[in-house]
């Protein structure tokens, strides 16, 4: 996972420095009824976020992903975005 690591690893590292570490799991599903919103979100990602550079290869990846979004919406009216986020608080 770019730019992060599992909450269990973070909790172990924080436990070495704090007496108490509380975990708060966040991230409810979000239903998106507009394919253009999903496609624009995909296009907004910088290629560096996944270790690539701008250019034809990145454009092809984004185009393929947007094609999958179109296929998804051909079979239903919404797209559900899920994200898991854990906030750790050390005390």
N, C-alpha and C positions, 0 to 999 in steps of 0.2 A: 504494500500500500504506500504510494508516494507521500512523503512528508509526515509519516506517522508510524505508530507501532501499536500493537494490541494493548488494551487497557490493563490486562493482567501483568504485562511487563512493566508498564508505567507504574502500576500500583506497587510492585515489588521494589522498584527503584526509589519511589517516594517513601516507602516504609523504612528504608535505611536512614532517612533524614528526619522523618516526622514520627511522633508517637502515635498519631491516628491519621488514617487516610480514608476519607469518605468518597464513595463513587456515586455519581448521579447519572443514570442512563437517560438520554434525551433522544428525540427524533421520531415523531409520529409520521405515519405515511401521509403523503400529500397527493391528492387526486387532481390531475391536470386535464382539463377538457379540451385543450387547444394544441393540436399537433405543431403549429408554428412556434409556440412557446418552448416546447421540448426541443425542437430542432435548433432554435436560436440559442438555447442554453448549451447544446452540444457544440455549436459553432463558436461560442464564446470562450471555450477552454483554450488556453495557450498550449501548444504542442510540448513545450518544455515541462509542463506538469506531469507528463508521462515519459519524459526522457527522450523526446524527439525534437526535430526542428521543423520550422515552417517550410512548406514546399509541396511538390506533387504527391509525395507519399502521405503526408498529413492530410492534404485535401481529399485524397482517396479514402482515408479512414473515416473522416468526418462525413463524407458523402455516403459511405456504406452504412454508417450508424444512422444517418438521417433516413436512408432507405428502409432500415429496420423499423424506424418510428412510423413511417408511412404504412408499412405492412401491418404494424400493430394496430394503428387507427383504422385500417380497412376491416379489422375484425371486431372493433369495439369503439365506444365513444370517448374513452378516457385512458390516461396513462398514469399509473400510480408510481410516484417516486418514493423510495424508502432510503433512509439514511440512519445509521447508528452512530451516535455520538455519546461519549462518556466524558463527563467533567469530573476530575479528581481534585479534591480539596485536602491538602495536608495541614495538620495542626500540631 
